[in-house]
Amino acid sequence: MPKWIELPPAVARRFVEDMRAFHAEPNAIKRDEIAARQLHALKQHYAGKLRLSDVKEMFEELRDRA
């Protein structure tokens, strides 16, 4: 998992919005859809390997910071 991805402000705001929605969503399938949407967005700004599990891990690590 990447330690740092530099994102444009609009993309970073959307990441935080999706992270909050991810944690508020009780349905596991919808949580996966939210994470998949962010995976697609992050891949546009990160050249390395990035997986759905990486996005979910980022959401968990940053849960209390946003």
N, C-alpha and C positions, 0 to 999 in steps of 0.2 A: 504494500500500500504506500502511496506517495506521502511524504511528510509535508509537502507544501505545494499547492497549485495556485499560481497567480491568476486570478479571474477578474474580468471587467466588473465594475460595480453592479451593473444590472444582473449579471449572471450570479454574482455572489448573493445578491438579495433574493433571487429566485431559489438558490440553494437553501438559504435559511428558511424561506417560506415552505419549501418542500420538506425540509427536515422537521419543522414543527408539525406539518400535516402528517408526515410519516409516523411520528410518535403519538399523534392524536387518533390515528386510524386503527380501529379494532380488527378490521378485516385483513388477514395476511396477504390475500391476493392483491388488494388495493395498495397495501404497503409495498409489495414488490413492484407494482406499476409506478409508484412514486419514485422508488429507487432506480428503476430502469430509465425513467425520464431524466433523472439527474445523471445517470451513467452516460447517456447519450450527450447531454450538455457538457459534461466534464471532458469527455473524449475529444471534443472540439478544441479544448484548450490545454490538453496534456498529451504529449507524444508517447509516453510510456504505456506499459500494460496496466489496464484498469478493469476490474471485474465487478459484477453486481455485489458480491460479498464485500468488496472494498468500500463501496458506497455505503452499504449498511453499517459497516464498521465505523466509517467517518461520522455517520449520523449518530451512532451510539457514543462515540468519543466526544463529540461536540454538543451533546444533548443539553448539558447544563450551562454551556458557555454563550448560547445565543439568546 
